[in-house]
Every structure is written in C-alpha cells, then in structure tokens.
Amino acid sequence: MSDTTLQQSILNKSRKDKFILVLNLPDSLKKLNMTGVRDSNNLSLDALQYSIYGTVVPNTSIQPVNLPYGGQFLNLTSGRRDNWQAVTVSFTVDNGFNNWWVLWKWLNFINDASQSIPDSTNLVPVIKDAKDDVVYTSMSNLQPYQTNITVYGLDEYDNKKIQWNYTKAFITNLTGITYSYRDAEQMESSFTFTFSQLNAELL
C-alpha cells in the first residue's frame, strides 16, 4: 500500500451517518413535566445522542476590506467573522419516537403550542432573597433555552476523529415525519439549530 493511499480519507461512504451529535438539554427544559402516557424515566434528559447526516458543519468566512492606495486597492482582512449560518441535520426516528419528541418539546418550551407564548414559569430565571422576593433577574442565564452541542466525525471503525463544539445553540426548526410502507427506508426527520460560536478540535 502506497503512502498516497494512506493519506486519503478513510471515511466509509457506504454509510451516510458518520457523525454523532450529543446535546445536553437546557436546564430549564429538564425541569419541565415530561410525564405523559409513557413515563419520562424512559429518556435520559442529561445527554441525548443522535446519529446524524447532512450538512453538519457550516461555511466559515472572514471577509476582506478594500483600502484605496494610489490608483489601486489593497485587500486586508477585516478580522471579523460573518454570522454563522444555521445547521440542519437529519436523523433516523427511533421506534418509540422519543428522539423526535424531545426536540419537539424543546421547540414547545420556546413557544407553547397551547398558549402561543414562551413557557412563562422557566423562561426568565430570577434571583430571590430569603423572603422569596425577587431581587434581580439573573444576567448569567437570560437564555435558558440555549445549550451546547457537540458533533463528532467518525472513521470507518466508528472512532471519533474530530469534534465541533457549538455554543449557545438552540433549535429553530423540526421537520415532520413522512413514511411509506412501500419503501424499505427507515423513518427519518431533521432539525435545524442556530448558535453563537463554533470551534473544531482534532481527536
């Protein structure tokens, strides 16, 4: 085997889900009443893991600035990153619909489907004194619907080779579920999340 072959990508294209997404639900969402027909003990709300595919990493760009110099222009970097584009990933819906339902609950926390308003009891955390009087609104967590998301890239042996850390992320869209018995494909869905910062690390 030549050195050139060893330097090529070892990703196995026979599988389309070569990425693992791990998210910790926002603390305020964990406190919500998740019980219903099925007990919430069936779900681990501390860390959820999705096997995903699609556009996992958005474009990264830092635009230049043009400075006039004599009869020409000099191109210098602006040093300012463009706003990150939202990320849309696809995943397979489990046979209990649990992974889809948790994402729906996250969106419902931001805007309650029954009341058409955000969850009024958990959206804005406050600090209270010993008399249970509100002293001030907590500035450390004004966005309790946000969390950090980590995406891992896998090789053909399912070893983690790279990770992308998305900070201050929150879901913005969850697609519906379509399924046909005439197709052999599994039930799939996708969701979109936006974020404030992105860092990449080799593992």
PEPEDA-V895770 format. One record per run of one state. SS is the DSSP state (@ for helix, = for strand, . for the rest). FROM is the first residue (numbers start at 1). TO is the last residue. If there is no record, write none. Layout:
[[SS:FROM:TO] [SS:FROM:TO]]
//
This chain:
[[.:1:2] [@:3:6] [.:7:18] [=:19:23] [.:24:26] [@:27:30] [.:31:39] [@:40:42] [.:43:47] [=:48:54] [.:55:61] [=:62:69] [.:70:71] [=:72:81] [.:82:86] [=:87:92] [.:93:97] [@:98:110] [.:111:125] [=:126:128] [.:129:133] [=:134:137] [.:138:146] [=:147:154] [.:155:159] [=:160:174] [.:175:177] [=:178:178] [.:179:187] [=:188:194] [.:195:196] [=:197:202] [.:203:203]]
//
